[in-house]
Amino acid sequence: MSNARVLLVDDEEEMRRSSAQALELFDLDVDTFASADRVLELVGYGFDGVVLSDIRMPGMDGMTLLGRIREMDAEIPVILVTGHGDVQLAVKAMRAGAYDFLEKPFTVEHLAAIVRRALDRRSLVLENRRLRAIAGKRDDIEARLPGRTQIMVDLRYRLRAIGATDADTLIIGETGVGKEVVARALHDISTRANRPLIAINCAALPENLIESELFGHEAGAFPGALRARYGKFEHARGGTILLDEIGSMPFDLQAKFLRVLQERVITRLGSNEPVPLDVRFIATSKVDLEAEVNAGRFRADLLYRLNVATLTVPALAQRATDIPLLFLQLVREAAARYGRADMDVPPELITEIAGRSWPGNVRELRNAADRLVLGLDTRPEEQQASPESQKLADKVAAYERGIIAGAISAHGGSLRPVYEQLGISRKTLYEKMQKYGLDRKNQSPDDDDAG
């Protein structure tokens, strides 16, 4: 636990300083933050510390931070602190998954004891995960990117192989397939796991401040620059930079970014001093970058430089037989996130879910799981408003497809029990699989009816 850290968040400087000094007296390594945003860049599946946060803060408060962290890894201990003596808030925090709750004022010994127990708990969680992986059991990558289809098995294999290297990586896939999940997994299994992961949305960079945001600036570099400031690239030193939707990066900035990729050096605005940059770059794109190159909107040399290693995240339509098991996992995660009891999903609903098309991919499926846990209709609002818009033949086909997909998934890809259970011939099952796009490649390799 030598590298274990306490990330302490409090908007009151005096409280931050005194709490950090107190914990350091107990031989605990503490990093302090005035706001919660930076903490999200430092936590993930590989994070081996705990988070200690004030609950009432401007901007992102402690409860919101707790929810965001639990979305990344529900087993990261989050200790919340308040000075308001609010019992209801304490109960709400514990139900939402907080490891513990402290009321100001508290003794240093009490705080240190809670933090040490939380660190021990986190250490045990990570050790158990490591042992499960060594034993060949379902590991973190499979838990984060579940699926029995060959296309997902291949993705996880490539992810593990690339994650062990320091290669810059391009992740491509439709909206909602989980490109950021893949990027975080790459970071978390790399040697950089205990350093920051800085996510930059290339489509949301303010045009007039792009270079300052990325490269930083010196005092006086432009009107309003009263003091020197690190850019996002420097904040990621030793870690990983995630460039989300890199196809949206302005064309004139692409040349400057290419030089950063090649030389691993940046220069702040207003300075001539080069700053070494020890980072790994991961980029995502939902658009075909080769098509963007042909259209003159993306630099070919930048694409070739980024394309050292590529991961393609499949759409749900390409792994339809994964939908039932994936939906059940998302329901379990939603129940934990909202503090609800585990629920049994009716088989007929699973069948219906498997038969639908999901143009929004995993993100849309997760929304359906959230709505189910919250007691709402699992269909999107536009479908709820006009159920008659779907023709009878389409509904029957969707229902039949869902039954077959659900049965294939339930039997782990083995087809003999599927056609026996459904009371149809093997030939009929194959024909329907072809009709509904249930590819035979999605079967388990040890299918028992191969003859």
C-alpha distance (Angstrom), angle and dihedral (degrees) to the residues before:
residue distance angle dihedral
M1 . . .
S2 3.81 . .
N3 3.81 93.3 .
A4 3.82 94.8 42.2
R5 3.78 112.2 129.1
V6 3.77 139.2 -165.2
L7 3.80 113.6 -139.7
L8 3.80 105.1 -155.0
V9 3.81 118.5 -164.2
D10 3.81 122.5 -171.5
D11 3.80 130.1 139.8
E12 3.85 91.2 -147.5
E13 3.80 108.1 85.9
E14 3.82 95.4 -155.6
M15 3.80 92.8 51.4
R16 3.83 90.3 47.0
R17 3.78 92.8 52.0
S18 3.80 97.2 43.9
S19 3.84 94.1 46.0
A20 3.80 91.8 47.9
Q21 3.81 93.0 48.6
A22 3.80 90.9 48.0
L23 3.80 93.0 51.6
E24 3.80 92.0 45.7
L25 3.82 88.5 57.7
F26 3.82 85.3 64.0
D27 3.85 90.9 54.1
L28 3.81 93.9 -103.0
D29 3.83 121.4 143.6
V30 3.81 109.0 -128.7
D31 3.82 131.2 -170.7
T32 3.80 114.6 -169.3
F33 3.80 129.5 -149.5
A34 3.81 132.6 -175.2
S35 3.82 92.2 -151.7
A36 3.80 136.5 26.4
D37 3.81 100.6 -120.6
R38 3.82 96.8 82.9
V39 3.81 91.4 51.1
L40 3.81 91.2 64.5
E41 3.80 88.9 60.6
L42 3.82 91.3 58.0
V43 3.80 103.7 46.0
G44 3.78 129.5 77.3
Y45 3.79 142.3 118.7
G46 3.80 91.4 -54.4
F47 3.82 95.8 47.5
D48 3.80 108.7 120.5
G49 3.81 100.0 -169.9
V50 3.80 141.3 68.5
V51 3.80 135.1 -106.8
L52 3.81 120.8 -127.9
S53 3.81 111.7 -170.8
D54 3.76 140.0 172.0
I55 3.78 108.3 -122.3
R56 3.80 100.0 -143.7
M57 3.81 111.6 56.9
P58 3.80 136.0 136.6
G59 3.79 114.4 -100.2
M60 3.80 110.7 8.7
D61 3.81 107.9 17.7
G62 3.81 126.6 -153.2
M63 3.81 95.4 -96.2
T64 3.81 91.7 53.0
L65 3.80 90.4 46.9
L66 3.82 89.3 51.3
G67 3.80 91.1 53.1
R68 3.81 93.4 47.8
I69 3.81 92.3 49.3
R70 3.81 92.3 48.5
E71 3.80 89.3 53.9
M72 3.82 88.1 59.1
D73 3.81 97.3 40.8
A74 3.81 122.3 -12.7
E75 3.82 91.0 -157.9
I76 3.81 97.8 64.1
P77 3.83 105.5 110.6
V78 3.81 111.9 -120.7
I79 3.82 117.4 -171.2
L80 3.80 114.7 -164.6
V81 3.81 126.0 -155.4
T82 3.81 130.3 -162.6
G83 3.77 136.0 171.6
H84 3.77 95.7 -158.0
G85 3.82 101.0 82.4
D86 3.78 90.0 -131.6
V87 3.82 107.4 166.3
Q88 3.81 93.2 -175.8
L89 3.80 90.2 53.2
A90 3.80 90.3 50.9
V91 3.80 91.3 51.8
K92 3.80 90.8 47.1
A93 3.81 91.1 50.5
M94 3.80 93.4 50.5
R95 3.79 91.5 47.5
A96 3.80 89.1 50.3
G97 3.80 89.5 57.5
A98 3.82 105.7 -92.4
Y99 3.81 112.6 159.6
D100 3.80 91.5 -138.9
F101 3.81 142.8 -20.8
L102 3.83 127.7 -131.8
E103 3.78 128.7 -165.2
K104 3.81 120.3 -149.2
P105 2.95 126.9 -88.5
F106 3.80 99.0 46.5
T107 3.78 133.3 159.9
V108 3.78 120.0 -104.5
E109 3.81 90.8 -125.9
H110 3.81 91.7 54.5
L111 3.81 92.4 48.7
A112 3.81 93.2 47.1
A113 3.82 92.1 48.0
I114 3.83 92.0 53.1
V115 3.81 92.2 46.4
R116 3.82 92.2 49.4
R117 3.82 91.8 50.4
A118 3.80 89.5 49.2
L119 3.82 91.2 49.9
D120 3.81 90.5 50.0
R121 3.80 89.6 50.0
R122 3.82 92.0 50.6
S123 3.81 91.8 46.8
L124 3.81 90.1 52.8
V125 3.83 91.9 48.9
L126 3.82 92.4 52.2
E127 3.81 92.4 45.3
N128 3.82 91.4 51.2
R129 3.78 90.2 50.4
R130 3.79 90.7 50.5
L131 3.81 92.1 49.9
R132 3.80 91.8 48.6
A133 3.80 89.8 52.7
I134 3.83 91.6 49.1
A135 3.81 89.8 49.6
G136 3.80 90.0 54.8
K137 3.79 93.8 -112.4
R138 3.76 127.7 138.8
D139 3.79 104.4 -60.5
D140 3.80 134.8 -161.7
I141 3.78 93.9 -86.7
E142 3.79 92.0 55.1
A143 3.80 90.5 45.9
R144 3.80 90.8 52.8
L145 3.81 96.0 39.8
P146 3.82 103.8 30.5
G147 3.78 124.4 -178.2
R148 3.80 140.6 116.0
T149 3.78 96.7 -147.0
Q150 3.77 116.2 111.7
I151 3.80 91.4 -119.0
M152 3.84 90.2 61.1
V153 3.81 93.2 42.6
D154 3.81 87.8 54.3
L155 3.82 92.0 47.2
R156 3.80 92.3 53.0
Y157 3.81 91.1 47.2
R158 3.81 92.3 51.9
L159 3.80 91.8 43.5
R160 3.81 92.1 54.9
A161 3.80 91.4 46.6
I162 3.82 94.0 48.8
G163 3.81 93.7 40.2
A164 3.77 91.3 61.3
T165 3.82 89.7 59.5
D166 3.79 130.8 62.1
A167 3.81 94.1 -125.4
D168 3.78 119.9 141.0
T169 3.79 107.0 -113.1
L170 3.80 137.4 -154.0
I171 3.81 117.0 -151.5
I172 3.79 116.6 -163.9
G173 3.78 131.5 -175.5
E174 3.79 145.5 116.3
T175 3.80 123.5 -70.7
G176 3.79 112.3 -72.0
V177 3.82 99.3 14.4
G178 3.81 93.7 117.1
K179 3.80 105.6 -97.5
E180 3.81 91.9 152.9
V181 3.82 90.5 49.6
V182 3.82 88.4 55.3
A183 3.81 91.1 47.2
R184 3.81 92.4 51.2
A185 3.80 90.5 47.4
L186 3.82 89.8 52.6
H187 3.79 90.3 51.8
D188 3.80 94.2 45.2
I189 3.81 95.4 54.1
S190 3.78 93.6 44.3
T191 3.80 128.6 91.1
R192 3.81 86.1 -105.2
A193 3.82 94.3 63.5
N194 3.81 94.2 114.5
R195 3.80 93.0 51.0
P196 3.83 126.8 76.5
L197 3.79 125.8 -71.4
I198 3.81 105.1 -151.7
A199 3.82 114.0 -164.2
I200 3.80 117.0 -157.2
N201 3.81 120.2 -171.0
C202 3.80 102.6 -146.1
A203 3.82 91.1 -164.7
A204 3.82 92.8 57.2
L205 3.81 102.0 46.7
P206 3.84 110.3 126.7
E207 3.80 105.4 -114.9
N208 3.80 96.3 -139.2
L209 3.82 93.2 48.6
I210 3.82 103.4 34.6
E211 3.80 97.4 113.7
S212 3.79 93.4 42.4
E213 3.83 91.1 49.3
L214 3.81 92.9 51.0
F215 3.81 104.9 31.0
G216 3.81 102.3 25.5
H217 3.79 126.2 -135.0
E218 3.77 143.7 -117.7
A219 3.80 123.7 -119.3
G220 3.79 110.0 -78.4
A221 3.82 94.6 16.3
F222 3.82 89.1 130.1
P223 3.82 137.1 -8.1
G224 3.80 108.5 -63.2
A225 3.82 95.4 22.4
L226 3.82 94.9 121.6
R227 3.80 95.9 163.2
A228 3.79 139.4 14.4
R229 3.79 116.5 -84.4
Y230 3.81 134.6 -168.0
G231 3.79 115.6 -125.6
K232 3.80 124.5 -136.0
F233 3.80 91.8 -95.9
E234 3.80 91.6 59.7
H235 3.81 92.1 45.0
A236 3.82 87.3 62.0
R237 3.82 95.9 55.4
G238 3.79 109.2 149.3
G239 3.80 91.1 9.4
T240 3.78 141.1 70.4
I241 3.80 133.1 -69.5
L242 3.81 115.9 -150.3
L243 3.80 112.8 -158.5
D244 3.79 103.3 -162.6
E245 3.82 115.2 -152.9
I246 3.80 94.4 -4.0
G247 3.80 89.9 -177.3
S248 3.82 86.3 76.8
M249 3.81 93.6 59.0
P250 3.84 109.4 119.8
F251 3.80 111.2 -102.2
D252 3.84 95.7 -123.3
L253 3.82 90.5 53.0
Q254 3.81 92.1 52.0
A255 3.82 92.5 72.9
K256 3.81 92.0 53.2
F257 3.79 91.3 46.3
L258 3.81 90.6 50.0
R259 3.80 89.1 58.5
V260 3.81 89.9 51.4
L261 3.82 90.0 51.7
Q262 3.78 92.4 49.7
E263 3.80 100.9 40.2
R264 3.85 102.8 26.6
V265 3.80 88.7 -139.0
I266 3.80 131.1 114.3
T267 3.79 133.6 -169.3
R268 3.79 120.0 -148.7
L269 3.80 118.1 -129.9
G270 3.79 109.6 -91.4
S271 3.81 93.3 23.3
N272 3.79 137.2 92.1
E273 3.79 94.5 -163.2
P274 3.83 113.7 108.3
V275 3.82 115.8 -134.0
P276 3.84 116.8 -151.4
L277 3.80 112.7 -125.6
D278 3.81 119.1 -152.6
V279 3.81 102.3 -172.8
R280 3.78 142.7 121.3
F281 3.80 118.0 -127.9
I282 3.79 123.4 -141.8
A283 3.81 118.4 -179.9
T284 3.80 130.3 -170.9
S285 3.78 130.6 -159.0
K286 3.79 135.7 179.9
V287 3.81 91.8 -172.4
D288 3.80 128.3 72.9
L289 3.81 101.5 -100.4
E290 3.80 92.7 -163.8
A291 3.80 88.3 58.3
E292 3.81 88.4 48.5
V293 3.82 89.1 52.3
N294 3.81 90.7 51.3
A295 3.81 89.4 49.4
G296 3.80 90.8 52.4
R297 3.80 94.8 -116.2
F298 3.81 98.5 108.5
R299 3.78 130.4 43.3
A300 3.80 114.6 -111.7
D301 3.83 92.5 -148.4
L302 3.81 90.5 53.4
L303 3.81 91.5 50.7
Y304 3.80 91.8 50.5
R305 3.81 90.9 47.9
L306 3.81 92.8 49.7
N307 3.79 93.3 43.3
V308 3.82 95.4 75.0
A309 3.80 89.1 116.1
T310 3.80 125.4 8.3
L311 3.79 131.8 -164.0
T312 3.79 120.2 -168.5
V313 3.80 114.6 -156.6
P314 3.83 109.9 -153.4
A315 3.77 124.9 -129.9
L316 3.81 117.3 -117.0
A317 3.80 88.8 -108.9
Q318 3.82 87.6 64.7
R319 3.80 92.2 54.9
A320 3.78 103.7 31.7
T321 3.81 94.9 153.0
D322 3.82 89.0 63.4
I323 3.80 92.6 62.2
P324 3.85 99.4 88.0
L325 3.81 95.6 50.3
L326 3.79 92.2 39.8
F327 3.80 91.5 51.7
L328 3.81 91.5 50.4
Q329 3.81 90.5 51.7
L330 3.81 91.4 48.7
V331 3.82 89.5 50.9
R332 3.82 90.3 53.2
E333 3.79 90.9 48.7
A334 3.82 92.1 47.8
A335 3.82 91.2 49.9
A336 3.82 90.3 53.0
R337 3.80 91.8 45.4
Y338 3.81 94.3 51.4
G339 3.80 94.5 39.6
R340 3.82 93.3 -114.6
A341 3.79 128.0 142.8
D342 3.82 118.3 -99.7
M343 3.79 109.8 -88.6
D344 3.78 134.5 -150.8
V345 3.80 110.5 -124.5
P346 3.83 111.9 -143.5
P347 3.84 112.5 -114.7
E348 3.81 90.8 -127.4
L349 3.82 90.2 57.9
I350 3.81 91.3 49.6
T351 3.79 88.4 51.0
E352 3.80 90.8 50.1
I353 3.82 92.0 47.5
A354 3.82 91.0 50.2
G355 3.80 90.6 52.1
R356 3.78 97.1 54.0
S357 3.77 126.4 90.4
W358 3.79 114.6 -119.1
P359 3.82 109.7 -157.4
G360 3.82 89.1 169.2
N361 3.81 89.3 55.2
V362 3.83 120.8 -157.3
R363 3.81 92.4 -11.2
E364 3.80 90.9 58.3
L365 3.82 91.7 44.1
R366 3.81 89.8 51.1
N367 3.80 90.1 52.2
A368 3.81 88.8 53.7
A369 3.81 90.3 51.0
D370 3.81 90.4 49.7
R371 3.80 91.4 50.5
L372 3.81 90.9 50.2
V373 3.81 92.5 51.5
L374 3.82 90.3 47.5
G375 3.80 90.8 51.2
L376 3.80 95.9 -108.8
D377 3.81 132.4 127.9
T378 3.81 109.5 -77.9
R379 3.80 92.3 -141.7
P380 3.81 122.6 90.5
E381 3.81 113.9 -98.9
E382 3.79 94.1 -107.4
Q383 3.81 90.1 57.2
Q384 3.80 92.1 44.9
A385 3.79 90.4 54.9
S386 3.80 97.1 53.7
P387 3.82 113.4 23.6
E388 3.79 90.0 157.8
S389 3.80 90.4 65.3
Q390 3.79 90.9 83.3
K391 3.80 114.4 80.3
L392 3.79 119.9 -122.9
A393 3.81 92.6 -116.3
D394 3.80 90.2 53.2
K395 3.80 91.3 49.9
V396 3.82 92.0 49.4
A397 3.82 91.5 48.0
A398 3.80 91.8 47.7
Y399 3.80 90.5 48.9
E400 3.83 92.7 49.6
R401 3.78 92.3 46.1
G402 3.81 90.5 49.9
I403 3.81 92.6 51.7
I404 3.81 92.3 50.4
A405 3.83 94.3 43.7
G406 3.79 91.3 47.7
A407 3.80 92.6 49.0
I408 3.82 92.5 48.8
S409 3.79 90.4 50.0
A410 3.81 92.9 45.7
H411 3.81 90.8 54.1
G412 3.81 93.9 46.4
G413 3.82 94.1 -113.8
S414 3.81 96.2 -53.2
L415 3.82 106.5 135.3
R416 3.81 104.4 -164.3
P417 3.83 95.0 72.2
V418 3.81 88.4 44.3
Y419 3.81 97.7 58.9
E420 3.80 90.7 38.1
Q421 3.80 91.3 52.5
L422 3.81 92.8 46.0
G423 3.81 93.0 45.4
I424 3.80 95.7 -125.9
S425 3.79 133.4 119.2
R426 3.78 123.5 -97.1
K427 3.82 89.5 -113.8
T428 3.81 91.7 53.1
L429 3.79 91.2 49.4
Y430 3.81 91.5 51.3
E431 3.81 91.4 48.9
K432 3.79 92.1 50.9
M433 3.79 91.9 46.2
Q434 3.78 88.4 54.5
K435 3.81 91.8 46.1
Y436 3.79 93.7 52.0
G437 3.80 97.7 39.0
L438 3.80 95.5 -109.4
D439 3.77 95.1 150.1
R440 3.81 118.5 -145.8
K441 3.83 87.5 -135.5
N442 3.79 87.1 72.5
Q443 3.81 91.2 68.3
S444 3.76 124.1 105.1
P445 3.82 111.4 -95.9
D446 3.79 91.9 -122.7
D447 3.82 94.2 60.8
D448 3.77 107.1 163.9
D449 3.78 98.8 -146.7
A450 3.78 98.0 56.2
G451 3.73 91.5 125.1
